[in-house]
Amino acid sequence: MFAVIETGGKQYRVEKGDVLDVELLPIAAEAGGKIAFERVLMVFGEGGTRVGNPVIPGARVEATLVDAVRGPKVRILKHKRRKNERRRAGHRQDLLRVRVESIVV
């Protein structure tokens, strides 16, 4: 059984036991805390495929917060030609690492 969820403006295909990094959520939970993703777009399992319009009512994916991590560094280089103007910056996104515990339909 797998599901497609939406969080942080991105879509993820998840199964029970998957560990994934998602955008920082507006919750104040420490490691071991429970998280529920309510925006379930599709579920595929024993009962066939259910597709939401846009979400499946009553469906949710329950997960456990593993840790708060940082994504890879993204380098940004800007310059203007013939002006000797250069600027360099970087960015690292804050992420939450979660483990999927169950898919409730």
Buried (B, 14 or more C-beta within 10 A) or exposed (E): EBBBBBBEEEEBEBEBEBEBBBEEBEEEEEEEBEBEBBBBBBBBEEEEEBEBEEBBEEBBBBBBBBBEEEEEEEEEEEEEEEEEEEEEEEEEBEBBBBBBBEBEE
